[in-house]
Amino acid sequence: MADLRAAARAYREAEKGIESAKAAAEARIRAAREKAEACRTDLHAAMVDAARAGMAQKEIIEVTGYSRERVRSILRAGGIEPD
């Protein structure tokens, strides 16, 4: 009977571990998404700054890997019209 009680207790603890791991994973994912969003915002600002400093859109496309239309869209949002 002691083995049964120990097994049941171990199982309940393992189940709690799953919930704890899920909560920790969700927190890590949320933090990673927030970091990605902040980096994306910084990238877009840097693209606008580079364009204002005279960098050609072609160069911005090469550096970022974004499509021409995406770069144009970001620059327009930053107040820069396409060349």
Backbone as XML, in Angstrom:
<?xml version="1.0"?>
<chain id="A" units="angstrom">
  <residue number="1" name="MET">
    <atom name="N" x="0.824" y="-1.192" z="0.000"/>
    <atom name="CA" x="0.000" y="0.000" z="0.000"/>
    <atom name="C" x="0.871" y="1.261" z="0.000"/>
  </residue>
  <residue number="2" name="ALA">
    <atom name="N" x="2.027" y="1.206" z="0.652"/>
    <atom name="CA" x="2.921" y="2.358" z="0.676"/>
    <atom name="C" x="3.413" y="2.682" z="-0.732"/>
  </residue>
  <residue number="3" name="ASP">
    <atom name="N" x="3.652" y="1.634" z="-1.521"/>
    <atom name="CA" x="4.104" y="1.868" z="-2.895"/>
    <atom name="C" x="3.030" y="2.580" z="-3.708"/>
  </residue>
  <residue number="4" name="LEU">
    <atom name="N" x="1.762" y="2.214" z="-3.503"/>
    <atom name="CA" x="0.660" y="2.843" z="-4.204"/>
    <atom name="C" x="0.570" y="4.312" z="-3.835"/>
  </residue>
  <residue number="5" name="ARG">
    <atom name="N" x="0.646" y="4.616" z="-2.531"/>
    <atom name="CA" x="0.583" y="6.002" z="-2.081"/>
    <atom name="C" x="1.756" y="6.815" z="-2.643"/>
  </residue>
  <residue number="6" name="ALA">
    <atom name="N" x="2.924" y="6.244" z="-2.625"/>
    <atom name="CA" x="4.107" y="6.937" z="-3.139"/>
    <atom name="C" x="3.979" y="7.175" z="-4.642"/>
  </residue>
  <residue number="7" name="ALA">
    <atom name="N" x="3.459" y="6.194" z="-5.346"/>
    <atom name="CA" x="3.283" y="6.328" z="-6.794"/>
    <atom name="C" x="2.247" y="7.406" z="-7.110"/>
  </residue>
  <residue number="8" name="ALA">
    <atom name="N" x="1.156" y="7.432" z="-6.363"/>
    <atom name="CA" x="0.117" y="8.433" z="-6.575"/>
    <atom name="C" x="0.648" y="9.827" z="-6.276"/>
  </residue>
  <residue number="9" name="ARG">
    <atom name="N" x="1.400" y="9.956" z="-5.197"/>
    <atom name="CA" x="1.988" y="11.243" z="-4.826"/>
    <atom name="C" x="2.991" y="11.707" z="-5.902"/>
  </residue>
  <residue number="10" name="ALA">
    <atom name="N" x="3.810" y="10.787" z="-6.374"/>
    <atom name="CA" x="4.791" y="11.115" z="-7.410"/>
    <atom name="C" x="4.086" y="11.555" z="-8.690"/>
  </residue>
  <residue number="11" name="TYR">
    <atom name="N" x="2.991" y="10.891" z="-9.024"/>
    <atom name="CA" x="2.243" y="11.248" z="-10.223"/>
    <atom name="C" x="1.649" y="12.650" z="-10.098"/>
  </residue>
  <residue number="12" name="ARG">
    <atom name="N" x="1.051" y="12.964" z="-8.960"/>
    <atom name="CA" x="0.485" y="14.300" z="-8.746"/>
    <atom name="C" x="1.565" y="15.375" z="-8.840"/>
  </residue>
  <residue number="13" name="GLU">
    <atom name="N" x="2.721" y="15.106" z="-8.293"/>
    <atom name="CA" x="3.836" y="16.058" z="-8.367"/>
    <atom name="C" x="4.292" y="16.240" z="-9.817"/>
  </residue>
  <residue number="14" name="ALA">
    <atom name="N" x="4.333" y="15.150" z="-10.552"/>
    <atom name="CA" x="4.728" y="15.231" z="-11.962"/>
    <atom name="C" x="3.717" y="16.053" z="-12.747"/>
  </residue>
  <residue number="15" name="GLU">
    <atom name="N" x="2.438" y="15.887" z="-12.468"/>
    <atom name="CA" x="1.401" y="16.670" z="-13.131"/>
    <atom name="C" x="1.569" y="18.163" z="-12.826"/>
  </residue>
  <residue number="16" name="LYS">
    <atom name="N" x="1.878" y="18.494" z="-11.588"/>
    <atom name="CA" x="2.125" y="19.883" z="-11.217"/>
    <atom name="C" x="3.329" y="20.429" z="-11.983"/>
  </residue>
  <residue number="17" name="GLY">
    <atom name="N" x="4.313" y="19.582" z="-12.185"/>
    <atom name="CA" x="5.510" y="19.980" z="-12.927"/>
    <atom name="C" x="5.178" y="20.372" z="-14.355"/>
  </residue>
  <residue number="18" name="ILE">
    <atom name="N" x="4.229" y="19.671" z="-14.952"/>
    <atom name="CA" x="3.815" y="19.997" z="-16.321"/>
    <atom name="C" x="3.208" y="21.396" z="-16.358"/>
  </residue>
  <residue number="19" name="GLU">
    <atom name="N" x="2.317" y="21.682" z="-15.439"/>
    <atom name="CA" x="1.682" y="23.006" z="-15.399"/>
    <atom name="C" x="2.707" y="24.105" z="-15.150"/>
  </residue>
  <residue number="20" name="SER">
    <atom name="N" x="3.646" y="23.822" z="-14.282"/>
    <atom name="CA" x="4.695" y="24.799" z="-13.985"/>
    <atom name="C" x="5.564" y="25.039" z="-15.219"/>
  </residue>
  <residue number="21" name="ALA">
    <atom name="N" x="5.902" y="23.972" z="-15.927"/>
    <atom name="CA" x="6.717" y="24.097" z="-17.133"/>
    <atom name="C" x="5.952" y="24.855" z="-18.219"/>
  </residue>
  <residue number="22" name="LYS">
    <atom name="N" x="4.658" y="24.606" z="-18.347"/>
    <atom name="CA" x="3.847" y="25.321" z="-19.335"/>
    <atom name="C" x="3.826" y="26.814" z="-19.036"/>
  </residue>
  <residue number="23" name="ALA">
    <atom name="N" x="3.648" y="27.156" z="-17.788"/>
    <atom name="CA" x="3.612" y="28.577" z="-17.409"/>
    <atom name="C" x="4.957" y="29.238" z="-17.688"/>
  </residue>
  <residue number="24" name="ALA">
    <atom name="N" x="6.040" y="28.555" z="-17.376"/>
    <atom name="CA" x="7.374" y="29.108" z="-17.631"/>
    <atom name="C" x="7.612" y="29.267" z="-19.130"/>
  </residue>
  <residue number="25" name="ALA">
    <atom name="N" x="7.196" y="28.280" z="-19.910"/>
    <atom name="CA" x="7.366" y="28.356" z="-21.367"/>
    <atom name="C" x="6.550" y="29.501" z="-21.950"/>
  </residue>
  <residue number="26" name="GLU">
    <atom name="N" x="5.330" y="29.670" z="-21.493"/>
    <atom name="CA" x="4.491" y="30.768" z="-21.975"/>
    <atom name="C" x="5.121" y="32.115" z="-21.649"/>
  </residue>
  <residue number="27" name="ALA">
    <atom name="N" x="5.716" y="32.227" z="-20.475"/>
    <atom name="CA" x="6.374" y="33.479" z="-20.090"/>
    <atom name="C" x="7.586" y="33.738" z="-20.979"/>
  </residue>
  <residue number="28" name="ARG">
    <atom name="N" x="8.351" y="32.704" z="-21.293"/>
    <atom name="CA" x="9.518" y="32.854" z="-22.172"/>
    <atom name="C" x="9.091" y="33.239" z="-23.587"/>
  </residue>
  <residue number="29" name="ILE">
    <atom name="N" x="8.036" y="32.622" z="-24.074"/>
    <atom name="CA" x="7.532" y="32.947" z="-25.412"/>
    <atom name="C" x="7.050" y="34.389" z="-25.447"/>
  </residue>
  <residue number="30" name="ARG">
    <atom name="N" x="6.321" y="34.803" z="-24.437"/>
    <atom name="CA" x="5.825" y="36.185" z="-24.363"/>
    <atom name="C" x="7.000" y="37.168" z="-24.364"/>
  </residue>
  <residue number="31" name="ALA">
    <atom name="N" x="8.029" y="36.869" z="-23.574"/>
    <atom name="CA" x="9.202" y="37.746" z="-23.511"/>
    <atom name="C" x="9.920" y="37.785" z="-24.862"/>
  </residue>
  <residue number="32" name="ALA">
    <atom name="N" x="10.024" y="36.646" z="-25.524"/>
    <atom name="CA" x="10.678" y="36.597" z="-26.833"/>
    <atom name="C" x="9.879" y="37.397" z="-27.865"/>
  </residue>
  <residue number="33" name="ARG">
    <atom name="N" x="8.573" y="37.297" z="-27.813"/>
    <atom name="CA" x="7.733" y="38.082" z="-28.743"/>
    <atom name="C" x="7.887" y="39.576" z="-28.497"/>
  </residue>
  <residue number="34" name="GLU">
    <atom name="N" x="7.931" y="39.972" z="-27.232"/>
    <atom name="CA" x="8.101" y="41.380" z="-26.902"/>
    <atom name="C" x="9.456" y="41.886" z="-27.386"/>
  </residue>
  <residue number="35" name="LYS">
    <atom name="N" x="10.489" y="41.069" z="-27.213"/>
    <atom name="CA" x="11.820" y="41.450" z="-27.678"/>
    <atom name="C" x="11.833" y="41.575" z="-29.202"/>
  </residue>
  <residue number="36" name="ALA">
    <atom name="N" x="11.209" y="40.627" z="-29.899"/>
    <atom name="CA" x="11.162" y="40.676" z="-31.359"/>
    <atom name="C" x="10.430" y="41.926" z="-31.825"/>
  </residue>
  <residue number="37" name="GLU">
    <atom name="N" x="9.350" y="42.274" z="-31.171"/>
    <atom name="CA" x="8.594" y="43.476" z="-31.538"/>
    <atom name="C" x="9.444" y="44.731" z="-31.327"/>
  </residue>
  <residue number="38" name="ALA">
    <atom name="N" x="10.147" y="44.787" z="-30.217"/>
    <atom name="CA" x="11.008" y="45.946" z="-29.937"/>
    <atom name="C" x="12.131" y="46.035" z="-30.973"/>
  </residue>
  <residue number="39" name="CYS">
    <atom name="N" x="12.720" y="44.905" z="-31.335"/>
    <atom name="CA" x="13.792" y="44.896" z="-32.334"/>
    <atom name="C" x="13.259" y="45.288" z="-33.704"/>
  </residue>
  <residue number="40" name="ARG">
    <atom name="N" x="12.049" y="44.850" z="-34.032"/>
    <atom name="CA" x="11.440" y="45.220" z="-35.310"/>
    <atom name="C" x="11.211" y="46.730" z="-35.370"/>
  </residue>
  <residue number="41" name="THR">
    <atom name="N" x="10.726" y="47.295" z="-34.279"/>
    <atom name="CA" x="10.518" y="48.737" z="-34.205"/>
    <atom name="C" x="11.845" y="49.473" z="-34.377"/>
  </residue>
  <residue number="42" name="ASP">
    <atom name="N" x="12.892" y="48.979" z="-33.706"/>
    <atom name="CA" x="14.221" y="49.590" z="-33.835"/>
    <atom name="C" x="14.747" y="49.468" z="-35.261"/>
  </residue>
  <residue number="43" name="LEU">
    <atom name="N" x="14.531" y="48.318" z="-35.899"/>
    <atom name="CA" x="14.970" y="48.113" z="-37.272"/>
    <atom name="C" x="14.286" y="49.099" z="-38.207"/>
  </residue>
  <residue number="44" name="HIS">
    <atom name="N" x="12.993" y="49.259" z="-38.048"/>
    <atom name="CA" x="12.261" y="50.182" z="-38.910"/>
    <atom name="C" x="12.755" y="51.615" z="-38.710"/>
  </residue>
  <residue number="45" name="ALA">
    <atom name="N" x="13.000" y="52.001" z="-37.487"/>
    <atom name="CA" x="13.530" y="53.342" z="-37.220"/>
    <atom name="C" x="14.913" y="53.502" z="-37.841"/>
  </residue>
  <residue number="46" name="ALA">
    <atom name="N" x="15.740" y="52.461" z="-37.762"/>
    <atom name="CA" x="17.080" y="52.520" z="-38.347"/>
    <atom name="C" x="16.998" y="52.606" z="-39.869"/>
  </residue>
  <residue number="47" name="MET">
    <atom name="N" x="16.013" y="51.940" z="-40.456"/>
    <atom name="CA" x="15.821" y="52.018" z="-41.905"/>
    <atom name="C" x="15.471" y="53.445" z="-42.320"/>
  </residue>
  <residue number="48" name="VAL">
    <atom name="N" x="14.575" y="54.072" z="-41.584"/>
    <atom name="CA" x="14.182" y="55.453" z="-41.879"/>
    <atom name="C" x="15.389" y="56.381" z="-41.706"/>
  </residue>
  <residue number="49" name="ASP">
    <atom name="N" x="16.137" y="56.183" z="-40.627"/>
    <atom name="CA" x="17.332" y="57.006" z="-40.397"/>
    <atom name="C" x="18.341" y="56.833" z="-41.528"/>
  </residue>
  <residue number="50" name="ALA">
    <atom name="N" x="18.540" y="55.596" z="-41.973"/>
    <atom name="CA" x="19.491" y="55.325" z="-43.051"/>
    <atom name="C" x="19.039" y="55.997" z="-44.342"/>
  </residue>
  <residue number="51" name="ALA">
    <atom name="N" x="17.761" y="55.926" z="-44.631"/>
    <atom name="CA" x="17.245" y="56.571" z="-45.844"/>
    <atom name="C" x="17.419" y="58.078" z="-45.767"/>
  </residue>
  <residue number="52" name="ARG">
    <atom name="N" x="17.158" y="58.645" z="-44.607"/>
    <atom name="CA" x="17.333" y="60.095" z="-44.434"/>
    <atom name="C" x="18.802" y="60.499" z="-44.574"/>
  </residue>
  <residue number="53" name="ALA">
    <atom name="N" x="19.699" y="59.578" z="-44.200"/>
    <atom name="CA" x="21.138" y="59.854" z="-44.294"/>
    <atom name="C" x="21.665" y="59.632" z="-45.709"/>
  </residue>
  <residue number="54" name="GLY">
    <atom name="N" x="20.794" y="59.192" z="-46.605"/>
    <atom name="CA" x="21.204" y="59.052" z="-47.991"/>
    <atom name="C" x="21.396" y="57.633" z="-48.495"/>
  </residue>
  <residue number="55" name="MET">
    <atom name="N" x="21.167" y="56.650" z="-47.657"/>
    <atom name="CA" x="21.318" y="55.272" z="-48.126"/>
    <atom name="C" x="20.221" y="54.953" z="-49.140"/>
  </residue>
  <residue number="56" name="ALA">
    <atom name="N" x="20.610" y="54.331" z="-50.233"/>
    <atom name="CA" x="19.652" y="53.972" z="-51.272"/>
    <atom name="C" x="18.739" y="52.846" z="-50.800"/>
  </residue>
  <residue number="57" name="GLN">
    <atom name="N" x="17.505" y="52.867" z="-51.295"/>
    <atom name="CA" x="16.566" y="51.810" z="-50.922"/>
    <atom name="C" x="17.093" y="50.440" z="-51.308"/>
  </residue>
  <residue number="58" name="LYS">
    <atom name="N" x="17.812" y="50.364" z="-52.404"/>
    <atom name="CA" x="18.396" y="49.087" z="-52.831"/>
    <atom name="C" x="19.327" y="48.535" z="-51.755"/>
  </residue>
  <residue number="59" name="GLU">
    <atom name="N" x="20.125" y="49.395" z="-51.155"/>
    <atom name="CA" x="21.028" y="48.962" z="-50.079"/>
    <atom name="C" x="20.238" y="48.510" z="-48.856"/>
  </residue>
  <residue number="60" name="ILE">
    <atom name="N" x="19.198" y="49.251" z="-48.521"/>
    <atom name="CA" x="18.364" y="48.887" z="-47.372"/>
    <atom name="C" x="17.746" y="47.513" z="-47.606"/>
  </residue>
  <residue number="61" name="ILE">
    <atom name="N" x="17.300" y="47.273" z="-48.825"/>
    <atom name="CA" x="16.720" y="45.971" z="-49.174"/>
    <atom name="C" x="17.756" y="44.869" z="-48.985"/>
  </residue>
  <residue number="62" name="GLU">
    <atom name="N" x="18.974" y="45.107" z="-49.459"/>
    <atom name="CA" x="20.038" y="44.103" z="-49.344"/>
    <atom name="C" x="20.381" y="43.804" z="-47.884"/>
  </residue>
  <residue number="63" name="VAL">
    <atom name="N" x="20.448" y="44.848" z="-47.079"/>
    <atom name="CA" x="20.827" y="44.670" z="-45.673"/>
    <atom name="C" x="19.731" y="43.967" z="-44.875"/>
  </residue>
  <residue number="64" name="THR">
    <atom name="N" x="18.488" y="44.378" z="-45.099"/>
    <atom name="CA" x="17.389" y="43.848" z="-44.282"/>
    <atom name="C" x="16.819" y="42.533" z="-44.794"/>
  </residue>
  <residue number="65" name="GLY">
    <atom name="N" x="16.924" y="42.313" z="-46.099"/>
    <atom name="CA" x="16.293" y="41.126" z="-46.678"/>
    <atom name="C" x="14.811" y="41.309" z="-46.933"/>
  </residue>
  <residue number="66" name="TYR">
    <atom name="N" x="14.309" y="42.511" z="-46.675"/>
    <atom name="CA" x="12.908" y="42.817" z="-46.940"/>
    <atom name="C" x="12.708" y="43.013" z="-48.443"/>
  </residue>
  <residue number="67" name="SER">
    <atom name="N" x="11.484" y="42.837" z="-48.881"/>
    <atom name="CA" x="11.157" y="43.096" z="-50.283"/>
    <atom name="C" x="11.160" y="44.601" z="-50.530"/>
  </residue>
  <residue number="68" name="ARG">
    <atom name="N" x="11.257" y="44.963" z="-51.793"/>
    <atom name="CA" x="11.234" y="46.381" z="-52.171"/>
    <atom name="C" x="9.950" y="47.045" z="-51.671"/>
  </residue>
  <residue number="69" name="GLU">
    <atom name="N" x="8.838" y="46.361" z="-51.850"/>
    <atom name="CA" x="7.559" y="46.955" z="-51.436"/>
    <atom name="C" x="7.487" y="47.107" z="-49.918"/>
  </residue>
  <residue number="70" name="ARG">
    <atom name="N" x="8.036" y="46.147" z="-49.174"/>
    <atom name="CA" x="8.025" y="46.256" z="-47.710"/>
    <atom name="C" x="8.877" y="47.435" z="-47.259"/>
  </residue>
  <residue number="71" name="VAL">
    <atom name="N" x="10.036" y="47.596" z="-47.867"/>
    <atom name="CA" x="10.902" y="48.731" z="-47.515"/>
    <atom name="C" x="10.190" y="50.043" z="-47.828"/>
  </residue>
  <residue number="72" name="ARG">
    <atom name="N" x="9.577" y="50.125" z="-48.980"/>
    <atom name="CA" x="8.847" y="51.340" z="-49.333"/>
    <atom name="C" x="7.739" y="51.636" z="-48.333"/>
  </residue>
  <residue number="73" name="SER">
    <atom name="N" x="7.034" y="50.608" z="-47.937"/>
    <atom name="CA" x="5.944" y="50.773" z="-46.977"/>
    <atom name="C" x="6.460" y="51.300" z="-45.641"/>
  </residue>
  <residue number="74" name="ILE">
    <atom name="N" x="7.561" y="50.734" z="-45.179"/>
    <atom name="CA" x="8.132" y="51.165" z="-43.896"/>
    <atom name="C" x="8.635" y="52.596" z="-43.992"/>
  </residue>
  <residue number="75" name="LEU">
    <atom name="N" x="9.288" y="52.914" z="-45.100"/>
    <atom name="CA" x="9.800" y="54.274" z="-45.263"/>
    <atom name="C" x="8.664" y="55.278" z="-45.384"/>
  </residue>
  <residue number="76" name="ARG">
    <atom name="N" x="7.614" y="54.913" z="-46.094"/>
    <atom name="CA" x="6.445" y="55.819" z="-46.190"/>
    <atom name="C" x="5.865" y="56.080" z="-44.797"/>
  </residue>
  <residue number="77" name="ALA">
    <atom name="N" x="5.761" y="55.021" z="-44.010"/>
    <atom name="CA" x="5.237" y="55.178" z="-42.645"/>
    <atom name="C" x="6.135" y="56.088" z="-41.823"/>
  </residue>
  <residue number="78" name="GLY">
    <atom name="N" x="7.419" y="56.127" z="-42.179"/>
    <atom name="CA" x="8.366" y="57.005" z="-41.491"/>
    <atom name="C" x="8.464" y="58.387" z="-42.085"/>
  </residue>
  <residue number="79" name="GLY">
    <atom name="N" x="7.603" y="58.657" z="-43.092"/>
    <atom name="CA" x="7.562" y="59.992" z="-43.666"/>
    <atom name="C" x="8.458" y="60.196" z="-44.867"/>
  </residue>
  <residue number="80" name="ILE">
    <atom name="N" x="8.967" y="59.104" z="-45.434"/>
    <atom name="CA" x="9.845" y="59.218" z="-46.598"/>
    <atom name="C" x="9.144" y="58.624" z="-47.802"/>
  </residue>
  <residue number="81" name="GLU">
    <atom name="N" x="9.046" y="59.418" z="-48.847"/>
    <atom name="CA" x="8.426" y="58.931" z="-50.084"/>
    <atom name="C" x="9.476" y="58.182" z="-50.903"/>
  </residue>
  <residue number="82" name="PRO">
    <atom name="N" x="9.027" y="57.173" z="-51.665"/>
    <atom name="CA" x="9.989" y="56.390" z="-52.456"/>
    <atom name="C" x="10.674" y="57.227" z="-53.529"/>
  </residue>
  <residue number="83" name="ASP">
    <atom name="N" x="11.920" y="56.812" z="-53.909"/>
    <atom name="CA" x="12.613" y="57.562" z="-54.948"/>
    <atom name="C" x="12.105" y="57.190" z="-56.308"/>
  </residue>
</chain>
